[in-house]
């Protein structure tokens, strides 16, 4: 599902950069569109892996904590990236700048939206095995999974910012060749 979800988020984010909105509102729309579109895929996969029945309503189970998490992620991504670029526009145009800015932005967005992951997981518990929140929430696991998840995503998107200009150059070369 990540091969569908994460490129979809990035594509939605790129489309939204062309819309004249504040970074917070742009992030909110991006997060809401992303969640509303991809949550059924995520919940289908989750329920299938847990051997739980799949119904139309279960595809949007835990929608509120998930959409709030994704909106917060989108807002933080937009506001932090804007601040990083404005801090040093010249650096932002370099390979190192693109990588560092994306890395820092994604780490911030993942860490700040991570409590939404816990709330989502709590809401997705099967009713017959549901734990009280105090037992469900394990701070050490939360810190570990948030740290690892943030680093993986930050590295992958940071590397993506380095690859994108090269792919664009290749595409323009191929397109020019095909048109000649």
PLY file of the C-alpha trace (Angstrom):
ply
format ascii 1.0
element vertex 180
property float x
property float y
property float z
element edge 179
property int vertex1
property int vertex2
end_header
0.00 0.00 0.00
2.91 2.38 0.61
3.77 2.24 -3.10
0.33 3.70 -3.74
-0.13 5.96 -0.72
3.13 7.87 -0.51
3.42 8.76 -4.21
-0.24 9.82 -4.05
0.52 12.13 -1.11
3.48 13.65 -2.94
1.47 14.11 -6.14
-1.38 15.73 -4.20
1.13 17.98 -2.45
2.68 19.04 -5.76
-0.75 19.78 -7.22
-1.66 21.83 -4.15
1.51 23.96 -4.46
-0.15 25.47 -7.53
-3.16 26.58 -5.47
-2.91 30.00 -3.86
-3.55 29.09 -0.22
-1.65 29.58 3.02
0.72 26.73 3.88
-1.60 25.65 6.73
-4.70 25.52 4.56
-2.82 23.85 1.71
-1.54 21.22 4.16
-5.03 20.71 5.56
-6.52 20.10 2.12
-3.65 17.79 1.15
-4.02 15.75 4.35
-7.80 15.50 4.06
-7.74 14.48 0.39
-4.97 11.96 1.07
-6.74 10.35 4.03
-10.18 10.26 2.47
-8.80 8.66 -0.70
-6.35 6.14 0.78
-7.94 5.11 4.09
-10.07 2.38 2.49
-6.89 0.76 1.08
-5.14 0.95 4.44
-8.11 -0.39 6.41
-8.77 -3.16 3.88
-5.17 -4.35 4.19
-5.23 -4.03 8.00
-8.49 -5.94 8.42
-7.39 -8.63 5.97
-4.11 -9.13 7.86
-5.97 -9.39 11.18
-8.57 -11.82 9.81
-11.32 -9.32 10.57
-14.47 -8.99 8.45
-14.44 -6.28 5.80
-17.55 -4.15 5.34
-18.13 -0.85 3.60
-18.24 0.99 6.93
-15.05 -0.70 8.20
-13.11 0.81 5.30
-13.46 4.20 6.98
-12.99 2.97 10.56
-10.95 5.40 12.68
-11.46 8.13 10.07
-11.41 11.05 12.52
-8.06 10.32 14.22
-6.56 9.37 10.86
-7.72 12.48 9.00
-6.59 14.70 11.89
-3.17 13.00 11.84
-2.87 13.44 8.07
-4.02 17.06 8.19
-1.46 17.79 10.91
1.25 16.05 8.85
0.29 18.12 5.80
0.29 21.40 7.74
3.67 20.70 9.32
5.15 19.63 5.97
4.03 22.86 4.32
4.94 25.23 7.16
8.34 23.69 7.94
9.38 23.44 4.27
8.34 27.06 3.70
10.38 28.15 6.74
13.39 26.09 5.67
13.41 27.56 2.16
12.87 31.12 3.41
15.68 30.68 5.93
18.24 30.23 3.15
16.84 30.27 -0.41
20.28 29.92 -1.99
21.05 26.76 0.01
17.58 25.39 -0.80
18.50 25.34 -4.52
21.50 23.03 -3.95
21.41 19.24 -3.73
22.49 19.42 -0.08
19.83 22.03 0.61
17.05 20.04 -1.03
18.05 16.94 0.94
18.48 18.71 4.30
15.28 20.72 3.94
13.20 17.67 3.00
14.84 15.52 5.70
14.20 18.07 8.48
10.69 18.79 7.22
9.66 15.12 7.11
11.17 14.32 10.51
9.24 17.25 12.03
5.99 16.24 10.32
6.31 12.58 11.30
7.16 13.32 14.93
4.45 15.94 15.42
1.73 13.83 13.79
2.82 10.58 15.50
0.34 10.76 18.40
-2.34 10.37 15.74
-0.89 6.95 14.91
-1.36 5.84 18.50
-4.92 7.14 18.65
-5.69 5.46 15.32
-4.29 2.15 16.58
-6.31 2.46 19.77
-9.50 3.04 17.76
-8.80 0.06 15.50
-8.63 -2.50 18.32
-11.06 -5.40 17.99
-13.79 -4.76 20.61
-13.39 -8.19 22.21
-9.65 -7.56 22.81
-9.65 -3.79 23.40
-7.23 -2.52 26.03
-7.74 0.64 28.09
-5.63 3.51 26.70
-3.21 3.39 29.64
-2.37 -0.23 28.81
-2.49 0.23 25.05
-0.04 3.15 24.95
3.57 2.06 25.47
5.89 5.09 25.47
9.03 3.09 24.62
7.37 1.48 21.58
5.92 4.85 20.57
9.34 6.55 20.62
11.00 3.64 18.80
8.40 3.31 16.04
8.14 7.09 15.59
11.93 7.49 15.37
12.44 4.62 12.94
9.44 5.56 10.80
10.48 9.22 10.64
14.05 8.35 9.67
12.98 5.91 6.95
10.54 8.39 5.43
12.93 11.35 5.75
15.78 9.48 4.08
13.60 8.16 1.27
12.00 11.55 0.52
15.36 13.30 0.91
16.89 10.96 -1.66
13.82 11.51 -3.83
14.55 15.26 -3.87
17.99 14.44 -5.27
16.66 12.03 -7.89
13.77 14.20 -9.12
15.87 16.81 -11.01
17.86 14.02 -12.69
14.69 12.20 -13.76
13.26 15.48 -15.07
16.42 16.04 -17.18
16.21 12.49 -18.54
12.51 12.93 -19.35
13.17 16.18 -21.23
15.96 14.48 -23.20
13.75 11.53 -24.12
10.86 13.82 -25.03
13.08 16.00 -27.23
14.45 12.89 -28.94
10.95 11.50 -29.59
9.74 14.83 -30.97
12.65 15.16 -33.40
0 1
1 2
2 3
3 4
4 5
5 6
6 7
7 8
8 9
9 10
10 11
11 12
12 13
13 14
14 15
15 16
16 17
17 18
18 19
19 20
20 21
21 22
22 23
23 24
24 25
25 26
26 27
27 28
28 29
29 30
30 31
31 32
32 33
33 34
34 35
35 36
36 37
37 38
38 39
39 40
40 41
41 42
42 43
43 44
44 45
45 46
46 47
47 48
48 49
49 50
50 51
51 52
52 53
53 54
54 55
55 56
56 57
57 58
58 59
59 60
60 61
61 62
62 63
63 64
64 65
65 66
66 67
67 68
68 69
69 70
70 71
71 72
72 73
73 74
74 75
75 76
76 77
77 78
78 79
79 80
80 81
81 82
82 83
83 84
84 85
85 86
86 87
87 88
88 89
89 90
90 91
91 92
92 93
93 94
94 95
95 96
96 97
97 98
98 99
99 100
100 101
101 102
102 103
103 104
104 105
105 106
106 107
107 108
108 109
109 110
110 111
111 112
112 113
113 114
114 115
115 116
116 117
117 118
118 119
119 120
120 121
121 122
122 123
123 124
124 125
125 126
126 127
127 128
128 129
129 130
130 131
131 132
132 133
133 134
134 135
135 136
136 137
137 138
138 139
139 140
140 141
141 142
142 143
143 144
144 145
145 146
146 147
147 148
148 149
149 150
150 151
151 152
152 153
153 154
154 155
155 156
156 157
157 158
158 159
159 160
160 161
161 162
162 163
163 164
164 165
165 166
166 167
167 168
168 169
169 170
170 171
171 172
172 173
173 174
174 175
175 176
176 177
177 178
178 179
